[in-house]
C-alpha cells in the first residue's frame, strides 16, 4: 500500500511537498508534511527497531494527550514493550489532559524561570510548555493551574525508530530558546535514548534544573516487594520522608518495599550521597516476579535526587543543572537499557 494511502486510512492528511493547514502542529514524515485530523482524539506515533516497540504522544495544544503546565510536552510515551514485557502505562484512574500529572512514561519537568520576580498578572517561563501567567503572590507549585500566554511553536519529525521534537519560544521578558528533543530506539539494541539540545536565543541567561519523573509501571504489576531500585552509591536521606519504615526501606544503595502499597498510599524520599561525576547517574529497577528490568544512565552529574511511588507506579527522579548563556547551547542525554532475566 502506498504510504499516503496508509496515512489517509489512518485519518492523517499527507501530501508530498505540501503543508496541510489545520489546527495542530506540523509533523514531518520522510519528505512529507502532515498533521493529524480530529479523527483521533490524541495524536500519536509508533516507533520500532525490531526489538522494542513504543507508542509516543505528539504535542498538540488542541488535541494532545497532555496539555497541562507542569511537564515538557514532548516525548510522552504511552507504552513500551520488550520481549513481552511492558514498562509504561496509565497509573491513574481517570485521564484529564489538563491535570498536571495525568501523563505517562519518562517525562521531564523544568523548574520555572522568572516566577519569583514576576508580579501577579506578569508572565514566567517553563521550557517545553510555554509562557505562563502568574496568578497570585503565593509560591510556585506544580499543581497550580496557570493560564498559557504563549505555547510557542512545536514541530515533529517522525521516522521508523525515532521522533524529533522542536520547540521554539520567544518571551517578552528576555527569555527565548530553541529546545530539541529526540526520542530514539537504538538499532540492534534494547535501548531507548532521550537526546536534548537547548539553545539560548534570548538576552537572558537560562539557569534552571530539569528532572525526569520516570513513571514506571512494569508489566502492570502493583508496587511492592517484587521491586528493587538500585543506585551506584549509598543513599543518604535528607528532609522529611513519607512512607519510610512503613512502606519502603533504604538499605545502603537500594530502595526496597516492605509490603504491597494499597490504594491511596504513597512514599516520598529525598537523597544525597551522589558525587559530581556523571557515573552516579545510574539507576536500575528490577521486578523479580516478572524478570523485567531497566537501567537508566545519564551523561551529566546528578544535582538533586527524589523518589516517589504509589500503588501503580514508582519513580526515581534524578535532576541535572541547566546553565546556558545567551547564544550558547547545552546538550544532554538519558539512556534506558531494557532487559529480561526470565
C-alpha positions in Angstrom: 0.0 0.0 0.0 1.2 3.5 -0.9 2.3 5.4 2.3 0.0 8.3 1.6 -3.0 5.9 1.2 -2.0 4.3 4.5 -1.9 7.7 6.2 -5.2 8.6 4.7 -6.7 5.5 6.1 -5.5 6.4 9.5 -7.2 9.8 9.3 -3.9 11.6 8.6 -3.6 14.3 5.9 -0.5 13.8 3.8 0.8 15.4 0.6 4.3 15.3 -0.9 5.8 18.7 -0.8 2.7 20.3 0.7 1.6 21.5 4.1 -1.9 20.8 5.3 -3.0 23.9 7.2 -5.4 22.8 10.0 -5.3 23.1 13.8 -2.3 21.5 15.4 1.5 21.4 15.0 3.2 20.5 11.7 4.6 17.0 11.7 7.1 15.8 9.1 7.5 12.2 7.9 10.2 11.4 5.4 9.7 14.2 2.8 6.1 14.7 3.6 4.4 17.1 5.9 1.2 16.2 7.6 -1.0 16.9 10.6 -3.4 14.6 12.4 -7.0 15.3 11.7 -9.5 15.2 14.6 -10.5 11.6 13.8 -8.1 10.5 16.6 -8.6 12.1 20.0 -4.8 12.1 20.8 -2.2 12.4 18.1 0.5 9.7 18.4 3.1 7.7 16.6 4.7 4.3 17.0 8.5 3.5 16.9 10.0 0.1 16.3 13.6 -1.1 16.0 12.8 -4.8 15.8 13.4 -5.3 19.5 11.4 -2.5 21.2 8.0 -1.2 20.2 7.0 2.2 21.7 4.0 4.5 21.3 4.5 8.2 21.7 2.0 11.0 22.0 2.7 14.2 20.0 2.4 17.7 21.3 -0.8 19.4 20.2 -2.4 22.3 22.1 -5.9 21.5 20.8 -6.0 17.7 20.9 -2.9 16.5 22.7 -2.9 13.8 25.4 -1.1 16.2 27.8 -2.0 19.9 27.7 -1.2 20.9 31.3 1.5 23.3 32.5 3.8 21.1 34.6 5.7 18.7 32.3 7.5 19.1 29.0 5.0 18.2 26.3 7.5 16.2 24.2 8.4 12.6 24.5 5.3 11.3 26.3 5.5 7.5 26.0 2.1 5.8 26.4 3.6 2.3 26.2 6.8 0.4 25.5 7.3 -3.3 25.1 10.4 -5.5 25.0 10.4 -9.4 25.0 6.8 -9.5 26.1 7.3 -7.1 29.0 5.7 -3.7 29.3 7.3 -0.7 31.1 4.9 2.3 31.0 1.2 2.9 31.0 -1.5 4.9 32.7 -1.1 4.7 36.5 -4.0 7.0 37.4 -7.7 6.1 37.5 -9.0 8.8 35.2 -7.3 10.8 32.5 -7.7 14.5 32.0 -5.3 16.3 29.7 -5.4 19.4 31.8 -4.4 17.7 35.1 -0.7 18.4 36.0 0.3 14.7 36.4 -2.1 12.9 34.0 0.9 11.7 32.0 2.9 8.6 31.4 6.4 7.4 30.7 9.8 9.0 31.3 8.6 12.6 31.2 10.6 15.7 32.2 9.9 18.9 34.1 12.0 22.1 34.0 11.8 24.3 37.0 10.1 27.6 36.2 12.1 30.7 35.3 11.2 34.3 36.2 8.4 33.2 38.6 9.9 34.8 41.8 10.4 38.2 40.2 7.1 38.2 38.4 4.1 40.1 40.0 0.6 38.6 39.8 -0.6 39.0 36.2 3.0 39.0 34.9 4.5 36.1 33.0 7.1 33.5 33.6 8.5 30.6 31.6 8.6 26.8 31.6 10.7 25.1 29.0 8.7 22.6 27.0 5.4 24.2 28.0 5.4 27.9 27.2 4.9 31.4 28.7 2.6 31.2 31.7 0.8 33.9 33.7 1.4 34.2 37.4 -1.9 34.1 39.2 -1.1 35.2 42.8 1.6 36.1 45.3 1.9 32.5 46.5 4.9 30.3 45.9 5.1 28.3 42.8 3.6 24.8 43.0 3.4 22.4 40.1 -0.3 21.5 40.9 -1.5 25.1 40.4 -3.3 25.7 37.1 -1.7 28.6 35.1 -3.0 30.3 32.0 -0.8 29.9 29.0 0.0 33.2 27.3 2.2 31.7 24.5 2.6 28.0 23.6 5.5 28.7 21.3 5.9 26.8 18.1 6.1 23.0 18.1 7.1 20.7 15.2 7.9 17.0 15.0 9.8 14.8 12.5 8.9 11.2 12.6 11.0 8.2 11.4 10.6 4.5 11.9 12.8 4.3 15.0 12.8 7.9 16.2 10.9 11.1 16.5 12.5 14.6 16.8 10.6 17.4 18.6 11.4 21.0 18.2 10.0 23.8 20.4 10.8 27.5 19.8 9.7 30.2 22.0 10.3 34.0 22.5 9.3 35.6 25.7 8.9 39.4 26.2 10.8 39.2 29.5 14.0 38.4 27.6 14.0 34.6 27.7 14.0 32.8 24.4 15.1 29.3 23.3 15.1 26.5 20.8 14.6 23.2 22.5 15.1 20.0 20.5 14.4 16.5 21.9 15.0 13.2 20.1 13.4 10.0 21.3 15.3 7.2 19.6 15.3 3.4 19.6 18.9 2.2 19.0 19.5 -0.1 16.1 20.1 -3.7 17.2 19.9 -2.9 20.9 17.1 -2.9 23.5 17.8 0.8 24.2 15.8 4.0 24.3 17.7 7.3 24.2 16.4 10.7 25.0 18.7 13.3 23.4 18.3 17.0 24.2 19.7 20.3 22.8 18.7 23.6 24.4 19.9 26.7 22.6 19.6 30.1 24.3 18.3 32.5 21.7 17.4 35.2 24.1 19.1 38.0 26.0 19.0 36.5 29.5 20.9 33.5 30.8 18.9 30.3 31.2 19.6 28.9 34.6 17.3 26.2 36.0 17.1 22.4 36.7 15.3 19.6 34.9 14.4 16.1 36.1 12.9 13.0 34.7 9.9 11.7 36.7 10.2 8.2 35.2 6.6 6.9 35.7 7.4 3.2 35.6 4.8 0.5 35.7 6.5 -2.8 34.8 4.2 -5.5 33.4 1.3 -3.7 35.1 2.5 -5.1 38.5 1.4 -3.3 41.6 4.3 -1.7 43.6 5.5 -4.0 46.3 8.3 -6.4 47.4 9.0 -7.7 43.9 10.5 -4.3 43.0 14.0 -3.1 43.9 15.5 0.2 42.9 19.3 0.4 43.0 21.9 3.2 42.7 25.7 3.1 42.4 26.2 5.0 45.7 25.0 4.7 49.3 21.8 6.7 49.7 21.8 9.4 52.4 18.3 10.5 53.4 17.6 14.2 53.7 14.4 16.2 54.5 11.3 14.6 55.8 10.4 11.3 54.2 6.9 9.8 53.8 6.4 6.1 54.0 9.9 5.3 55.3 9.8 2.3 57.6 6.1 1.5 56.9 6.1 1.1 53.1 9.7 1.3 52.0 13.1 0.7 53.4 16.5 2.1 52.4 19.3 -0.5 52.6 22.7 1.1 51.6 22.3 1.7 47.9 18.8 0.2 47.4 15.2 1.1 47.9 13.1 -1.9 48.8 9.4 -2.4 49.6 8.2 -3.8 52.9 4.7 -4.7 51.5 2.4 -4.0 48.6 1.1 -0.5 48.5 -2.6 -0.1 48.8 -4.9 2.4 47.1 -4.2 5.9 48.4 -0.8 5.1 49.9 2.4 6.7 48.7 6.0 7.2 49.7 8.3 10.1 49.0 12.1 10.2 49.8 14.9 12.7 49.1 18.5 11.8 48.9 22.1 12.9 48.9 25.2 10.6 48.6 25.9 11.0 44.8 29.1 12.6 43.6 29.6 15.3 40.9 30.5 12.5 38.4 28.1 11.6 35.6 28.7 7.9 36.5 26.4 8.3 39.5 23.5 8.9 37.2 23.0 5.2 37.0 19.7 3.6 38.3 18.4 0.1 38.0 14.8 -1.0 38.5 14.1 -4.8 38.7 10.9 -6.7 39.1 11.8 -10.2 40.4 8.3 -11.5 39.8 8.3 -11.0 36.0 12.1 -10.8 35.5 11.9 -7.4 33.7 14.3 -4.6 34.4 15.7 -1.4 33.2 18.9 0.5 33.6 18.8 4.4 33.4 22.0 6.3 32.8 22.7 10.0 32.1 25.8 11.9 30.9 25.5 14.8 33.4 26.0 14.8 37.2 23.0 14.5 39.4 22.2 17.7 41.2 19.2 16.5 43.3 17.5 13.1 43.8 14.0 12.3 44.8 11.9 9.1 44.8 8.1 8.8 44.7 5.8 5.9 44.4 2.1 4.9 44.9 0.4 1.6 44.3 0.6 1.7 40.5 3.9 3.4 39.7 7.4 4.0 41.1 9.5 7.0 40.1 13.2 7.6 40.7 13.6 11.3 39.9 17.2 12.5 39.1 17.8 16.2 38.5 20.5 17.9 36.5 21.5 21.6 36.3 20.8 23.6 33.2 23.0 26.6 32.6 23.1 28.2 29.2 24.4 31.7 28.4 22.9 33.8 25.6 23.9 32.4 22.2 25.2 29.2 23.6 23.6 25.7 23.8 23.6 22.7 26.1 23.3 19.0 25.2 22.4 16.1 27.4 21.3 12.5 27.1 19.5 9.9 29.1 19.7 6.2 28.1 17.3 3.4 29.0 18.5 -0.1 28.6 15.8 -2.8 28.9 16.4 -6.4 29.9 14.7 -9.6 30.9 16.1 -12.2 33.4 13.4 -14.8 32.6 
